[in-house]
Amino acid sequence: MKRLAALLREHVSELAHLEAKSMGKPVSHYFDALGAASHLEHYSEAWASIQGQSSLNTPGHVTVTFRQPYGVVAVIIPWNVPLLFFFSKSAPALITGNTVVLKSSEKAPLTSARVAELIVEAGFPPGVFNILSGHGVPAGDVLAKHMDVRVLSFTGSSRTGKLLQENAAKTNLKKVVLELGGKSPALVFADANLSNAVEQTQASIQSNSGQVCMANSRIYVQKSIAEAFIEAFKTRFARVTIGDPTQSEVNHGPQADEIQYKNVTSYIEEGKKTGTLALGGQGLLESKNGFFVEPTVFLDTPEDARVMKEEIFGPVVLINTFETEEEAIRKANDTEYGLYASVFTKDISRAMRVAKALESGYVAINCTSPTTAKDLPFGGYKGSGQGREGWLYSMDNYLETKSVMIKLDDE
Ligand code: NAD
């Protein structure tokens, strides 16, 4: 695992270019391979924390638990940050003694295929770490239904997550770990540091052209500062450098493919019917010969509109206002998703009250996604997932627990 981490570090530039070519991520923002290497390095040293328990609580006995691998773990990853999910799942599965069959996304297969070569070069024993390229059906579907697969770890859309859960239940009831979609709210209160809130929330929805599960795609701003916030947000959001993602000055690439582009632009057209278009949304980038979407802002969209409820997965943000803390919490929680939420305020009591009330697996205070801490659990409330991942949590997903009791002779 350490040899593979070193190979990833050696090949960062090549991997960045492969990802730019397959799904359009700007090379200037490519952190995936270094993040992947750090997962491998961490888990390569984590074996010592695989521990069972022991007790003397049962008279005449010593009892212990063993933590043991499940056997075959299947991993299915999305296209938006492929190598990060590749290793946040496979590294803990391997160090706990399982073998892995990983399927990459058909929209971004190149880095995974190249890493398959690096796995061989690093010297993994044949059959331990297996990489497939292929579409959801049949390649992913076969894994979800396979009787030899005992754990299925998935990151992707809630739609596919539900299907995988169903297929697991219909076959061998394999354990399913799901990291799914989001419609993450950011709440900006009047006492917040305005420039910090603008900078953070804009970077969150613009990063990877809005193709991030935890992007703050809904922003709720307290009415008294709404005008100032929206003006500053629009100015910043309009300033991105759009173009060929292999060029180092570009920070806003195209959507991953035509399907994603059409999906995002159809949501923009629908958004125009329900809310007020305040930035972008004009299709002005069509001459650029790529699937580019302008940074787009909608204001005053009804809370029950489809664009408010569904994941758009593009550089499109819905900004609404609120008067009271209670109203902000109610609007933020009025969703089937619950992956990430953020709160901007200088009032620590309010920050903690709101953090407690938000139905979200992650709450950031005075910062927002994609910021995360490696030793905190990551995962969703409600339709955003099932289970948690993270340096202190992921190994548990890949370990069975066996109870063993020993009778003592003379007690
Ligand atoms: P997707 O669900 O379309 O595809 C994800 C993977 O599942 C791909 O490898 C695909 O080939 C496979 N797949 C599709 N249909 C399948 C089937 N019937 N059986 C088995 N496998 C199947 O998602 P996507 O478009 O690749 O990724 C974007 C989605 O992922 C967004 O919803 C985003 O929010 C979510 N996401 C979540 C997280 C998280 O950590 N919670 C992180 C990144 C992305």
Residues whose N, C-alpha, C, O or C-beta is under 5 A from the ligand:
A	BS01	NAD	I76 I77 P78 W79 K103 S104 S105 E106 G134 H135 G136 V137 G140 D141 T155 G156 S157 S158 T160 L163 E179 L180 G181 G182 C213 S384
